[in-house]
Amino acid sequence: MISQGIPQQKIVIGKPVTQGDAYNTGFMNAGDLANCGKQAKGQGWNGGFMGWQFSHDADGSWINTLAASLD
């Protein structure tokens, strides 16, 4: 996307919150996704994350794990 001219700050990574939300593909556990965020941030990315079926993160652990990777 970046090589096609999309500014890094406009890129949002969206993933299913739970494996059950994925149906067939796309799920990453929060820890692995947070590591991707850390790597991307190290390369200048300052976008964000979006969770499909965010209501399934009832205790906030998914978003808290990802938010910590952006500090």
C-alpha positions in Angstrom: 0.0 0.0 0.0 2.8 2.4 0.9 4.6 1.6 -2.3 1.4 2.6 -4.1 1.4 6.0 -2.5 -0.9 5.5 0.5 0.5 7.6 3.4 1.5 5.4 6.4 -0.6 7.5 8.8 -3.8 6.6 6.8 -3.3 2.8 7.1 -5.4 1.0 9.7 -4.9 -2.7 10.4 -8.2 -4.5 10.8 -8.5 -8.0 12.2 -11.2 -10.2 13.8 -11.1 -9.9 17.6 -11.7 -13.7 18.2 -11.0 -16.7 16.0 -14.8 -17.2 15.9 -15.2 -13.8 14.3 -12.9 -14.8 11.4 -15.1 -17.6 9.8 -12.4 -18.7 7.4 -9.3 -16.5 7.5 -7.6 -13.4 8.8 -7.4 -14.1 12.6 -4.2 -13.2 14.4 -3.9 -13.4 18.2 -3.4 -10.1 19.9 0.2 -10.7 20.8 1.3 -11.5 17.3 -0.7 -8.5 15.9 0.9 -6.2 18.5 4.3 -7.4 17.4 3.4 -6.4 13.8 2.3 -3.0 15.1 5.7 -2.6 16.9 7.6 -3.5 13.8 5.5 -1.2 11.6 5.9 1.7 14.1 9.6 1.2 14.0 9.4 1.8 10.2 7.4 5.1 10.7 3.8 3.8 10.7 1.5 5.7 13.0 -1.9 4.4 11.9 -4.0 2.2 14.1 -6.0 -1.0 14.6 -9.6 -1.9 14.0 -11.3 -4.9 15.5 -14.1 -6.8 13.7 -16.8 -7.6 16.2 -15.1 -5.2 18.8 -18.0 -6.0 21.2 -16.3 -9.5 21.6 -13.5 -7.7 23.4 -15.7 -7.4 26.5 -12.8 -7.1 29.0 -10.7 -4.8 26.8 -7.7 -7.2 26.7 -7.5 -7.3 22.9 -7.4 -3.5 22.5 -5.2 -2.9 25.5 -2.6 -5.4 24.1 -2.6 -3.5 20.7 -2.6 0.0 22.3 0.5 -1.0 24.3 2.3 -1.8 21.0 1.8 1.8 19.8 3.5 3.5 22.8 
